[in-house]
């Protein structure tokens, strides 16, 4: 079955009611690398129950509807798709525990033509369950390499510019653990590509790769550390393009530039000198 433009636009992605507690927030922070410095009180606030705060990047795992694109009815070849871009906007700081409702919908399709693939744009809003208050908006694009020819030509919700050519204003190096993907999958993304060597090899990788959204979170950690003094309420938006996979255990260098409209950044896997996140943009408040 091929993608049908209108059918996919109308696809009923399930609404998700998601309760999470302090341990879930602590696990998420540990899974993306917080707590690596045992004497950092700034990092401790995200992994220790006394005065616990949630990382802003945690919104990506709240109200997550699962891998809905694998449903044959969507017409998507789910084996050949890749996460292309991710955006996050925080409308208020995330609570460290609570109940939320995630509502996901397809907002556009950009058809590259028969046998050339299609980009599917989706958006998830995360609401506080009791009040209905909007906490976060998540925009993402998925490149469906095995699809195309459905006729859609919707505009991309994310408009990302490349990194500046001048030297960065800040550089932050953060190591990842060899077992980082095994930790991160406990936050909800159980794709075997990130755990099973046989599945990874079948997909063309030497070994399991790190989740793109974990790499996204490591870059968010770098922004919090270098630009926000670890105050989570200051990081209000992030957008990135996923440009290459990361292997657990690699060191990720995030370079940051101050621009008139906010921050620009990119992230490189140092051991291979490969840019893994490009076209990064972020918004940071003064307090």
Buried (B, 14 or more C-beta within 10 A) or exposed (E): EEBBBEBBBEBEBEEBEBEBEEEBBBBBBBBBBBBBEEEBEBBBBBBBEEEBBBBBBBBBBBBBBEEBBEEEEBBBBBEEBEBBBBBBBBBEBBBBBBBBBBBBBBBBBBBBEEEEBBBBBBBBBBBBBEEEEBBBBBBBBBBBBBBBBBEBEBEBBBEBEEBBEEEBBBEBEBEBBEEBBBBBBEBBBEBBBBEBEEBBEEBEBEEBBBBBBBBBBBBBBBBBBBBBEBBBBBBBBBBBBBBBBBBBBBEBBBBBBEEEEBBBBBBBBEEEEBBBBBBBBBBBEEE
